[in-house]
Structure formats: C-alpha cells, structure tokens
Amino acid sequence: MASPGIIRNLLQPLPLMLVGLMIIFMGIGGYLFWEGRSPSSSASSGEGTVSRPNPISSQSRAPAAGSEEAEKIRGLFENIRQANLKKNIGLFMSCYSRDFQDKKAKRLATLEAWESFNYLDLSYDLKKQTITGDMADVSVEWLIRTSPKAGGQPQDNRTVLNVTLSREEGNWKIREIRSSS
C-alpha cells in the first residue's frame, strides 16, 4: 500500500504535466510512425489493412517514357486522399485547375461533407490513364469507408469517376470530373 505522501505528490501540477506531455509525445510518435507507412509500401510488403486494395493498379503503370507523368498523376490523387483524411481544404483545393467549373461550390460541398462524416479509410485505384500533351484522361475508382459524426454504423462506398486533368506549371490538376455510367 502506497503512503498518502506519494499519492499527494503524484497529483501535483508538475507530475501531471509530465505525464500529459509523455502522452502527447507518444501520440505524435505514433502518428508519425503511421504516416511513414505509405499505402504503396505497405501493399508491397504485405502489411497493412487486408481490405485496402493496392492504390496503383497494374493497368495504370505507364511505359518508362511516361512513368514520370504517371507518377505525378498518382501524386495528385494521393494529395486528394490525404486532404480528405486530414480535412485539409487548402491541400484539397490545390488539386483543382483554375479552369475547374464552380470551384467555390466544390469547396463548400467538401467542407459540408467533412462536417457530417469522418473518413475511416480512403483508397483509390487508377484504372486507366491516357496522357496527350498537357491533358490526361483518368478513370479512378475510390473505395470510401466513413462514419457519420452524429453516430451510426460505418458505411462503405465505391465510386468510379472519369477525370480530365490539365497540366498547369508542371503539375497535374483536376479540370473536370464525370461519374462513370
């Protein structure tokens, strides 16, 4: 049995602050460890969530000449993924072309969705890419697992989109999105 003096000393502000800081640092360390495990590295090593598909399909791999552009396109969709998971509207909107129709409505709709749902998992599979000069057409399948913020069961959704990209200042940006019929 501990003496009352030890318990009283543990409840002092300094020990409580130190314990709080340790918890914060462990949380940051865990977050950084988790972020360091990218989907492509976990998919290639066989680790990670079983239900998550490889976000880069074999069909999306371009020949060596276009592999740099294909990698930039994958990077664009990875930015969209990360922006949704982290609810970073600046990063999200930076993925859209200056020619994207009604960017303000897209921004507002995205913020409203983030207020209603939490993303539990979000992955994509690039089905096809056709790059012609400064334009590209991409078919992308999104697998989305969300939970309503108001409570309730998690929901799984799958959507396939046809996306037109344009190159702006060396980076690919989303110019137009159409649902696949």
Backbone as ProteinMPNN parsed JSONL, in Angstrom:
{"seq_chain_A": "MASPGIIRNLLQPLPLMLVGLMIIFMGIGGYLFWEGRSPSSSASSGEGTVSRPNPISSQSRAPAAGSEEAEKIRGLFENIRQANLKKNIGLFMSCYSRDFQDKKAKRLATLEAWESFNYLDLSYDLKKQTITGDMADVSVEWLIRTSPKAGGQPQDNRTVLNVTLSREEGNWKIREIRSSS", "coords_chain_A": {"N_chain_A": [[0.853, -1.169, 0.0], [0.568, 2.201, -0.877], [2.042, 5.142, 0.48], [0.241, 8.024, 1.745], [1.583, 10.37, 1.132], [3.048, 9.905, -1.225], [1.015, 9.571, -3.105], [-0.206, 12.067, -2.944], [1.903, 13.648, -3.911], [2.019, 12.779, -6.571], [-0.224, 13.928, -7.634], [0.353, 16.554, -7.928], [0.864, 19.577, -9.873], [3.239, 19.534, -11.56], [4.078, 16.704, -11.919], [1.68, 15.794, -13.144], [1.674, 17.352, -15.446], [3.993, 16.411, -16.698], [3.272, 13.726, -17.224], [1.151, 14.22, -18.958], [2.528, 15.449, -21.09], [4.125, 13.287, -21.87], [2.168, 11.554, -22.876], [1.219, 13.08, -25.015], [3.574, 13.222, -26.621], [3.896, 10.508, -27.188], [1.611, 10.094, -28.689], [2.121, 11.787, -30.892], [4.422, 10.545, -31.857], [3.355, 8.033, -32.553], [1.577, 8.849, -34.552], [3.375, 9.91, -36.485], [4.799, 7.585, -37.06], [2.741, 6.047, -38.173], [2.042, 7.645, -40.425], [4.379, 7.416, -41.851], [4.204, 4.954, -42.98], [3.388, 4.401, -45.958], [0.642, 3.765, -48.299], [1.573, 2.438, -50.618], [3.995, 1.316, -49.809], [3.165, -0.373, -47.745], [1.508, -2.063, -49.139], [3.258, -3.339, -50.855], [4.849, -4.72, -49.099], [3.19, -6.469, -47.946], [1.971, -5.839, -45.593], [-0.423, -4.053, -43.562], [-3.859, -2.964, -43.955], [-6.083, -5.503, -44.76], [-8.352, -5.182, -46.323], [-7.822, -3.018, -47.918], [-7.208, -2.142, -51.189], [-4.481, -2.37, -53.538], [-3.377, 0.8, -54.222], [-2.397, 1.496, -56.679], [-2.965, 0.362, -59.695], [-2.011, -2.367, -61.871], [-2.657, -1.772, -64.447], [-2.397, 0.943, -64.593], [0.235, 1.522, -64.754], [2.622, 3.106, -66.595], [4.586, 3.076, -69.667], [8.209, 3.373, -69.577], [8.917, 5.922, -70.616], [6.681, 7.559, -70.086], [6.44, 7.282, -67.401], [7.187, 9.116, -65.45], [5.267, 11.157, -65.675], [2.989, 9.643, -65.127], [3.515, 9.028, -62.473], [3.359, 11.568, -61.335], [0.643, 12.011, -61.689], [-0.421, 10.003, -60.057], [0.511, 11.059, -57.663], [-1.073, 13.368, -57.483], [-3.648, 12.257, -56.984], [-3.073, 11.014, -54.595], [-2.641, 13.244, -53.007], [-5.26, 14.259, -52.944], [-6.457, 12.196, -51.521], [-5.053, 12.315, -49.038], [-5.742, 14.937, -48.267], [-8.482, 14.678, -47.809], [-8.516, 12.777, -45.714], [-7.15, 14.175, -43.715], [-8.618, 16.416, -43.582], [-7.917, 18.832, -44.89], [-8.458, 21.634, -46.37], [-7.061, 23.478, -47.918], [-4.975, 21.981, -49.166], [-6.641, 20.207, -50.53], [-8.082, 21.877, -52.36], [-5.966, 22.824, -53.845], [-5.503, 20.889, -55.669], [-7.147, 21.242, -57.785], [-7.824, 22.581, -61.002], [-7.394, 25.911, -62.282], [-9.3, 26.292, -64.146], [-11.391, 24.692, -63.413], [-14.805, 24.104, -63.212], [-16.907, 26.002, -61.206], [-15.478, 26.159, -58.625], [-15.873, 27.223, -56.06], [-18.31, 26.129, -55.2], [-17.553, 23.437, -55.077], [-15.675, 23.525, -53.041], [-17.29, 24.325, -50.831], [-19.115, 22.167, -50.738], [-17.386, 20.093, -50.102], [-16.425, 20.88, -47.562], [-18.842, 20.745, -46.143], [-19.365, 18.001, -46.306], [-17.222, 17.021, -44.799], [-17.968, 17.987, -42.326], [-20.065, 16.367, -41.722], [-19.238, 13.697, -41.868], [-16.733, 11.291, -40.904], [-13.747, 10.151, -42.261], [-12.841, 6.852, -42.325], [-11.37, 5.115, -43.811], [-9.794, 5.437, -46.943], [-9.224, 4.825, -50.221], [-7.765, 4.46, -53.491], [-7.891, 3.405, -56.914], [-6.228, 3.545, -59.826], [-7.612, 3.11, -62.811], [-7.307, 3.5, -65.594], [-5.155, 5.452, -67.674], [-4.761, 8.057, -69.907], [-2.561, 9.96, -71.512], [-2.153, 12.925, -73.195], [-0.213, 15.191, -74.449], [-0.623, 18.183, -72.731], [-2.875, 17.361, -71.426], [-4.872, 14.917, -69.744], [-6.721, 11.92, -69.425], [-8.31, 10.132, -66.966], [-9.424, 7.225, -65.355], [-10.719, 6.554, -62.278], [-11.143, 4.611, -59.389], [-12.692, 4.956, -56.335], [-12.586, 3.786, -53.063], [-14.39, 4.063, -50.235], [-14.664, 4.474, -46.799], [-16.696, 5.523, -44.325], [-17.847, 7.15, -41.312], [-20.77, 8.367, -39.814], [-20.775, 11.543, -38.227], [-22.722, 12.079, -36.393], [-23.19, 9.702, -35.267], [-23.699, 6.17, -35.579], [-23.583, 3.343, -37.85], [-20.55, 2.44, -39.588], [-20.054, 3.171, -43.066], [-19.602, 1.746, -46.272], [-18.509, 2.756, -49.424], [-18.318, 2.792, -52.981], [-17.04, 4.332, -55.783], [-16.727, 5.202, -59.184], [-14.953, 7.365, -61.167], [-14.581, 9.452, -64.011], [-11.993, 11.413, -64.9], [-10.776, 14.47, -66.049], [-7.672, 15.849, -66.568], [-5.447, 18.648, -66.431], [-2.311, 20.063, -67.279], [-0.679, 22.348, -65.296], [1.693, 24.694, -64.858], [3.629, 22.682, -64.705], [2.471, 20.793, -63.03], [-0.09, 18.342, -62.485], [-3.544, 18.97, -62.555], [-6.973, 18.805, -61.519], [-9.382, 19.144, -63.915], [-11.939, 18.522, -64.786], [-14.675, 16.515, -63.622], [-16.432, 13.549, -64.047], [-19.066, 11.29, -63.446], [-18.813, 7.778, -63.739], [-20.714, 5.903, -65.946]], "CA_chain_A": [[0.0, 0.0, 0.0], [1.381, 3.401, -1.015], [1.799, 6.142, 1.522], [-0.536, 9.16, 1.247], [2.501, 11.387, 0.62], [3.388, 9.59, -2.624], [-0.168, 9.856, -3.925], [-0.369, 13.522, -2.965], [2.937, 14.189, -4.79], [1.681, 12.467, -7.962], [-1.316, 14.782, -8.074], [0.854, 17.912, -8.05], [0.842, 20.023, -11.278], [4.404, 19.139, -12.349], [3.966, 15.323, -12.389], [0.561, 15.682, -14.078], [2.104, 17.956, -16.703], [4.95, 15.497, -17.318], [2.515, 12.596, -17.745], [0.423, 14.739, -20.112], [3.491, 15.623, -22.18], [4.507, 11.958, -22.357], [1.056, 11.053, -23.679], [1.229, 13.844, -26.264], [4.701, 12.78, -27.435], [3.617, 9.151, -27.679], [0.616, 10.255, -29.747], [2.808, 12.336, -32.066], [5.287, 9.478, -32.379], [2.5, 7.052, -33.217], [1.081, 9.468, -35.778], [4.464, 9.958, -37.453], [5.061, 6.214, -37.475], [1.635, 5.627, -39.05], [2.158, 8.393, -41.673], [5.552, 6.923, -42.567], [3.837, 3.719, -43.675], [2.517, 4.784, -47.068], [-0.108, 2.635, -48.829], [2.333, 1.667, -51.59], [5.0, 0.495, -49.131], [2.508, -1.445, -47.008], [0.963, -3.015, -50.105], [4.33, -4.148, -51.414], [5.438, -5.573, -48.08], [2.182, -7.41, -47.473], [1.419, -5.376, -44.329], [-1.493, -3.082, -43.707], [-5.224, -3.436, -43.912], [-6.377, -6.511, -45.768], [-9.412, -4.729, -47.212], [-7.366, -1.925, -48.76], [-6.577, -2.613, -52.409], [-3.294, -1.665, -53.974], [-3.891, 2.008, -54.833], [-1.859, 1.678, -58.009], [-3.232, -0.878, -60.409], [-1.015, -2.702, -62.879], [-3.064, -1.133, -65.694], [-2.034, 2.354, -64.589], [1.673, 1.679, -64.926], [2.917, 3.545, -67.955], [5.939, 2.744, -70.113], [9.253, 4.166, -68.927], [8.904, 7.301, -71.099], [5.607, 8.301, -69.443], [6.316, 6.908, -65.986], [7.295, 10.312, -64.61], [3.954, 11.805, -65.698], [2.073, 8.751, -64.413], [3.816, 9.191, -61.041], [2.798, 12.864, -60.935], [-0.813, 11.831, -61.61], [-0.659, 9.261, -58.809], [0.749, 12.017, -56.583], [-2.256, 14.225, -57.394], [-4.72, 11.533, -56.305], [-2.643, 10.804, -53.211], [-2.914, 14.516, -52.317], [-6.703, 14.297, -52.707], [-6.697, 11.228, -50.446], [-4.529, 12.867, -47.781], [-6.523, 16.121, -47.924], [-9.742, 14.211, -47.224], [-8.265, 12.132, -44.422], [-6.701, 15.181, -42.752], [-9.554, 17.536, -43.679], [-7.084, 19.982, -45.224], [-9.122, 22.229, -47.534], [-6.045, 24.117, -48.768], [-4.378, 20.93, -49.994], [-7.692, 19.681, -51.399], [-8.378, 22.812, -53.449], [-4.771, 22.988, -54.687], [-5.518, 19.817, -56.666], [-8.099, 21.597, -58.834], [-7.376, 23.535, -62.011], [-8.031, 27.234, -62.261], [-10.415, 26.196, -65.093], [-12.433, 23.804, -62.895], [-16.066, 24.832, -63.136], [-17.534, 26.224, -59.898], [-14.591, 25.744, -57.535], [-16.436, 27.627, -54.767], [-19.309, 25.128, -54.818], [-16.811, 22.233, -54.728], [-15.086, 23.783, -51.721], [-18.36, 24.296, -49.835], [-19.637, 20.797, -50.638], [-16.371, 19.302, -49.412], [-16.453, 21.259, -46.142], [-20.079, 20.202, -45.574], [-19.179, 16.551, -46.152], [-16.3, 16.816, -43.678], [-18.684, 18.268, -41.076], [-21.048, 15.303, -41.492], [-18.65, 12.368, -41.87], [-15.313, 11.047, -40.664], [-13.187, 9.109, -43.121], [-12.146, 5.785, -41.621], [-10.422, 4.589, -44.794], [-9.997, 6.007, -48.264], [-8.197, 4.341, -51.135], [-8.107, 4.644, -54.893], [-7.255, 2.518, -57.885], [-6.231, 4.171, -61.143], [-7.996, 2.063, -63.76], [-6.639, 3.779, -66.869], [-4.64, 6.801, -67.866], [-4.392, 8.404, -71.272], [-1.911, 11.269, -71.446], [-1.944, 13.518, -74.517], [0.306, 16.542, -74.255], [-0.894, 18.772, -71.419], [-4.174, 16.873, -70.969], [-4.899, 13.492, -69.414], [-7.998, 11.349, -69.01], [-8.039, 9.095, -65.974], [-10.55, 6.573, -64.696], [-10.266, 6.254, -60.916], [-12.127, 4.01, -58.5], [-12.488, 5.304, -54.938], [-13.227, 2.966, -52.036], [-14.543, 5.016, -49.147], [-15.304, 3.982, -45.572], [-16.974, 6.678, -43.483], [-18.799, 7.006, -40.219], [-21.45, 9.647, -39.573], [-20.366, 12.199, -36.981], [-23.853, 12.029, -35.473], [-23.267, 8.349, -34.746], [-24.246, 5.196, -36.502], [-22.682, 2.335, -38.388], [-19.697, 2.845, -40.708], [-20.595, 2.885, -44.388], [-18.635, 1.532, -47.347], [-18.968, 3.223, -50.727], [-17.419, 2.634, -54.117], [-17.429, 5.198, -56.885], [-15.779, 5.283, -60.293], [-15.038, 8.678, -61.788], [-13.735, 9.785, -65.154], [-11.435, 12.708, -64.54], [-9.917, 15.124, -67.032], [-6.612, 16.618, -65.919], [-4.644, 19.534, -67.273], [-1.023, 20.392, -66.667], [-0.512, 23.765, -65.008], [3.005, 24.982, -64.269], [4.343, 21.426, -64.477], [1.728, 19.895, -62.144], [-1.4, 17.929, -62.953], [-4.663, 19.495, -61.778], [-8.273, 18.298, -61.962], [-10.107, 20.124, -64.715], [-13.354, 18.134, -64.867], [-14.996, 15.211, -63.037], [-17.697, 12.972, -64.502], [-19.281, 9.958, -62.874], [-18.789, 6.721, -64.731], [-22.06, 5.303, -66.051]], "C_chain_A": [[0.901, 1.235, 0.0], [1.034, 4.395, 0.08], [1.039, 7.326, 0.922], [0.361, 10.261, 0.681], [2.856, 11.164, -0.831], [2.218, 9.94, -3.529], [-0.375, 11.362, -4.033], [0.65, 14.16, -3.895], [2.632, 13.915, -6.258], [0.598, 13.384, -8.504], [-0.913, 16.252, -8.14], [0.902, 18.299, -9.532], [2.036, 19.536, -12.113], [4.329, 17.676, -12.8], [2.81, 15.134, -13.382], [0.94, 16.238, -15.442], [3.08, 17.034, -17.431], [4.246, 14.282, -17.923], [1.746, 13.031, -18.99], [1.334, 14.917, -21.312], [3.935, 14.277, -22.747], [3.414, 11.391, -23.25], [1.017, 11.772, -25.027], [2.364, 13.378, -27.166], [4.497, 11.373, -27.977], [2.588, 9.215, -28.804], [1.251, 10.786, -31.016], [3.707, 11.276, -32.691], [4.487, 8.415, -33.113], [1.963, 7.581, -34.528], [2.169, 9.485, -36.853], [4.829, 8.566, -37.948], [4.007, 5.756, -38.468], [1.735, 6.331, -40.394], [3.339, 7.904, -42.51], [5.274, 5.649, -43.336], [2.86, 4.067, -44.777], [1.793, 3.565, -47.613], [0.705, 1.798, -49.812], [3.391, 0.809, -50.907], [4.348, -0.631, -48.358], [1.927, -2.474, -47.966], [2.072, -3.901, -50.65], [4.936, -5.087, -50.379], [4.448, -6.583, -47.531], [1.589, -7.008, -46.143], [0.243, -4.464, -44.616], [-2.853, -3.748, -43.676], [-5.49, -4.392, -45.06], [-7.384, -5.988, -46.775], [-8.965, -3.622, -48.151], [-6.699, -2.484, -50.013], [-5.305, -1.828, -52.687], [-3.748, -0.41, -54.705], [-3.36, 2.255, -56.238], [-2.039, 0.369, -58.768], [-2.151, -1.124, -61.447], [-1.371, -2.054, -64.207], [-2.605, 0.316, -65.744], [-0.536, 2.571, -64.772], [1.982, 1.971, -66.39], [4.293, 3.063, -68.367], [6.948, 3.72, -69.514], [9.216, 5.625, -69.357], [7.845, 8.131, -70.389], [5.493, 8.037, -67.962], [6.421, 8.113, -65.064], [5.946, 11.033, -64.544], [2.923, 10.961, -64.958], [2.277, 8.876, -62.903], [3.262, 10.519, -60.536], [1.279, 12.77, -60.802], [-1.175, 11.054, -60.354], [-0.486, 10.18, -57.605], [-0.435, 12.959, -56.386], [-3.369, 13.523, -56.631], [-4.343, 11.196, -54.864], [-2.861, 12.08, -52.394], [-4.399, 14.664, -52.006], [-7.042, 13.384, -51.527], [-6.275, 11.805, -49.093], [-5.341, 14.079, -47.325], [-7.847, 15.72, -47.281], [-9.531, 13.598, -45.85], [-7.904, 13.149, -43.342], [-7.611, 16.406, -42.702], [-8.795, 18.847, -43.891], [-7.622, 20.606, -46.507], [-8.132, 22.93, -48.457], [-5.399, 23.115, -49.709], [-5.404, 20.402, -50.984], [-7.91, 20.598, -52.599], [-7.167, 23.045, -54.35], [-4.698, 21.924, -55.777], [-6.423, 20.138, -57.846], [-7.549, 22.709, -59.718], [-8.058, 24.877, -61.825], [-9.236, 27.257, -63.205], [-11.52, 25.259, -64.613], [-13.703, 24.613, -62.682], [-16.615, 24.832, -61.714], [-16.703, 25.668, -58.731], [-15.167, 26.101, -56.168], [-17.462, 26.609, -54.283], [-18.63, 23.828, -54.4], [-16.223, 22.371, -53.325], [-16.147, 23.672, -50.627], [-18.924, 22.891, -49.637], [-18.662, 19.903, -49.874], [-16.367, 19.605, -47.917], [-17.712, 20.719, -45.457], [-19.961, 18.693, -45.351], [-18.278, 16.257, -44.958], [-16.988, 17.083, -42.34], [-19.631, 17.131, -40.721], [-20.432, 13.93, -41.289], [-17.191, 12.401, -41.471], [-14.871, 9.95, -41.615], [-12.445, 8.102, -42.256], [-11.079, 5.18, -42.515], [-10.786, 5.176, -46.143], [-8.87, 5.506, -49.148], [-8.692, 4.507, -52.56], [-7.341, 3.641, -55.738], [-7.36, 3.198, -59.234], [-6.46, 3.078, -62.18], [-7.333, 2.261, -65.116], [-6.203, 5.229, -66.905], [-4.312, 6.966, -69.338], [-3.85, 9.82, -71.225], [-1.647, 11.726, -72.874], [-1.496, 14.956, -74.315], [0.073, 17.031, -72.843], [-2.268, 18.401, -70.877], [-4.053, 15.384, -70.658], [-6.327, 13.114, -69.034], [-7.692, 10.153, -68.13], [-9.368, 8.534, -65.486], [-10.032, 6.109, -63.334], [-11.43, 5.687, -60.109], [-11.744, 4.355, -57.07], [-13.253, 4.323, -54.064], [-13.206, 3.795, -50.757], [-15.249, 4.346, -47.977], [-15.446, 5.18, -44.639], [-17.848, 6.279, -42.311], [-19.455, 8.363, -40.018], [-20.996, 10.246, -38.244], [-21.476, 12.147, -35.938], [-24.002, 10.655, -34.84], [-23.9, 7.421, -35.772], [-23.171, 4.261, -37.011], [-21.794, 2.911, -39.49], [-20.328, 2.404, -42.03], [-19.454, 2.733, -45.379], [-19.267, 1.987, -48.653], [-17.889, 3.001, -51.759], [-17.925, 3.546, -55.217], [-16.321, 5.219, -57.924], [-16.026, 6.604, -60.996], [-14.127, 8.749, -63.001], [-13.29, 11.224, -64.946], [-10.557, 13.213, -65.682], [-8.945, 16.005, -66.269], [-5.978, 17.561, -66.921], [-3.367, 19.86, -66.513], [-0.936, 21.908, -66.514], [0.803, 23.951, -64.273], [3.723, 23.7, -63.857], [3.63, 20.428, -63.588], [0.377, 19.562, -62.751], [-2.463, 18.434, -61.987], [-5.963, 18.934, -62.361], [-9.019, 19.417, -62.674], [-11.608, 19.84, -64.748], [-13.522, 16.732, -64.274], [-16.363, 14.795, -63.562], [-17.851, 11.612, -63.859], [-19.309, 8.958, -64.009], [-20.166, 6.057, -64.757], [-22.017, 3.82, -66.251]], "O_chain_A": [[1.864, 1.318, 0.763], [-0.105, 4.477, 0.539], [1.17, 7.606, -0.269], [-0.083, 11.017, -0.182], [2.958, 12.121, -1.598], [2.402, 10.534, -4.592], [-0.689, 11.87, -5.11], [0.322, 15.113, -4.602], [2.956, 14.741, -7.112], [0.515, 13.594, -9.714], [-1.761, 17.111, -8.385], [0.974, 17.409, -10.379], [1.852, 19.162, -13.271], [4.505, 17.42, -13.992], [2.949, 14.393, -14.356], [0.576, 15.671, -16.473], [3.001, 16.89, -18.651], [4.593, 13.857, -19.025], [1.694, 12.293, -19.973], [0.958, 14.574, -22.433], [4.104, 14.136, -23.958], [3.716, 10.802, -24.288], [0.805, 11.141, -26.063], [2.148, 13.157, -28.358], [4.887, 11.08, -29.108], [2.689, 8.464, -29.774], [0.957, 10.295, -32.106], [3.747, 11.129, -33.912], [4.896, 7.949, -34.177], [1.896, 6.847, -35.515], [1.914, 9.118, -38.0], [5.134, 8.386, -39.127], [4.332, 5.148, -39.487], [1.534, 5.69, -41.425], [3.302, 7.971, -43.739], [6.023, 5.296, -44.246], [1.647, 4.036, -44.571], [2.258, 2.441, -47.424], [0.554, 0.577, -49.848], [3.668, -0.302, -51.358], [4.892, -1.734, -48.303], [1.862, -3.655, -47.626], [1.853, -5.09, -50.885], [5.477, -6.135, -50.733], [4.815, -7.454, -46.743], [0.775, -7.751, -45.593], [-0.047, -4.144, -45.769], [-2.975, -4.942, -43.404], [-5.149, -4.104, -46.207], [-7.294, -6.31, -47.959], [-9.68, -3.314, -49.105], [-5.722, -3.226, -49.909], [-5.091, -0.751, -52.132], [-4.44, -0.519, -55.717], [-3.846, 3.156, -56.922], [-1.342, -0.612, -58.506], [-1.453, -0.196, -61.856], [-0.483, -1.806, -65.023], [-2.439, 0.868, -66.832], [-0.094, 3.709, -64.929], [1.651, 1.196, -67.287], [5.093, 2.68, -67.514], [6.57, 4.775, -69.003], [9.463, 6.501, -68.528], [8.084, 9.306, -70.112], [4.556, 8.51, -67.319], [5.803, 8.128, -63.999], [5.53, 11.47, -63.471], [2.077, 11.498, -64.243], [1.311, 8.835, -62.142], [2.748, 10.587, -59.419], [0.694, 13.379, -59.906], [-2.129, 11.405, -59.66], [-1.244, 10.093, -56.639], [-0.767, 13.311, -55.255], [-3.973, 14.11, -55.733], [-5.219, 11.103, -54.005], [-3.225, 12.008, -51.221], [-4.764, 15.138, -50.93], [-7.817, 13.756, -50.646], [-7.042, 11.785, -48.13], [-5.602, 14.237, -46.132], [-8.286, 16.349, -46.319], [-10.293, 13.874, -44.923], [-8.305, 13.001, -42.187], [-7.409, 17.314, -41.895], [-8.999, 19.829, -43.177], [-7.285, 20.162, -47.604], [-8.348, 22.969, -49.668], [-5.287, 23.366, -50.908], [-5.081, 20.172, -52.149], [-7.92, 20.131, -53.738], [-7.331, 23.428, -55.509], [-3.908, 22.052, -56.712], [-6.463, 19.378, -58.813], [-6.901, 23.644, -59.247], [-9.158, 24.963, -61.279], [-10.097, 28.129, -63.089], [-12.495, 25.048, -65.335], [-13.682, 25.671, -62.053], [-16.766, 23.777, -61.098], [-17.166, 24.826, -57.962], [-14.97, 25.355, -55.209], [-17.488, 26.261, -53.102], [-19.085, 23.177, -53.459], [-16.274, 21.436, -52.526], [-15.932, 23.005, -49.615], [-19.179, 22.472, -48.508], [-19.079, 19.053, -49.087], [-16.312, 18.688, -47.097], [-17.647, 20.282, -44.308], [-20.407, 18.174, -44.327], [-18.552, 15.337, -44.188], [-16.633, 16.476, -41.33], [-19.966, 16.947, -39.552], [-21.019, 13.081, -40.618], [-16.497, 13.398, -41.668], [-15.55, 8.933, -41.755], [-11.519, 8.467, -41.533], [-10.014, 4.781, -42.044], [-11.962, 5.385, -46.441], [-7.696, 5.734, -48.857], [-9.888, 4.674, -52.802], [-6.304, 3.11, -55.339], [-8.463, 3.408, -59.738], [-5.599, 2.225, -62.397], [-6.853, 1.303, -65.721], [-6.791, 6.102, -66.266], [-3.661, 6.111, -69.939], [-4.582, 10.767, -70.935], [-1.01, 11.025, -73.661], [-2.314, 15.835, -74.04], [0.5, 16.402, -71.875], [-2.772, 19.057, -69.965], [-3.228, 14.682, -71.243], [-7.045, 13.892, -68.405], [-6.914, 9.273, -68.5], [-10.316, 9.278, -65.236], [-9.047, 5.376, -63.243], [-12.544, 6.209, -60.14], [-10.624, 4.088, -56.634], [-14.432, 4.061, -54.299], [-12.145, 4.177, -50.264], [-16.3, 3.728, -48.144], [-14.455, 5.776, -44.217], [-18.494, 5.231, -42.312], [-18.781, 9.393, -40.047], [-20.852, 9.53, -37.253], [-21.205, 12.17, -34.738], [-24.85, 10.463, -33.968], [-24.556, 7.866, -36.714], [-22.0, 4.376, -36.647], [-22.233, 3.777, -40.246], [-21.038, 1.401, -42.096], [-18.474, 3.476, -45.344], [-20.411, 1.649, -48.954], [-16.697, 3.02, -51.452], [-19.111, 3.531, -55.544], [-15.136, 5.248, -57.592], [-17.153, 6.926, -61.373], [-13.038, 8.175, -63.011], [-14.112, 12.133, -64.832], [-9.714, 12.487, -66.209], [-9.346, 16.808, -65.428], [-5.976, 17.294, -68.123], [-3.346, 19.923, -65.284], [-1.099, 22.653, -67.48], [0.992, 23.416, -63.181], [4.344, 23.637, -62.796], [4.126, 19.317, -63.399], [-0.229, 20.382, -63.44], [-2.312, 18.342, -60.769], [-6.037, 18.628, -63.551], [-9.254, 20.488, -62.115], [-12.435, 20.753, -64.739], [-12.644, 15.879, -64.401], [-17.321, 15.568, -63.532], [-16.883, 10.862, -63.737], [-19.775, 9.26, -65.108], [-20.71, 5.696, -63.714], [-23.064, 3.181, -66.357]]}, "name": "protein", "num_of_chains": 1, "seq": "MASPGIIRNLLQPLPLMLVGLMIIFMGIGGYLFWEGRSPSSSASSGEGTVSRPNPISSQSRAPAAGSEEAEKIRGLFENIRQANLKKNIGLFMSCYSRDFQDKKAKRLATLEAWESFNYLDLSYDLKKQTITGDMADVSVEWLIRTSPKAGGQPQDNRTVLNVTLSREEGNWKIREIRSSS"}
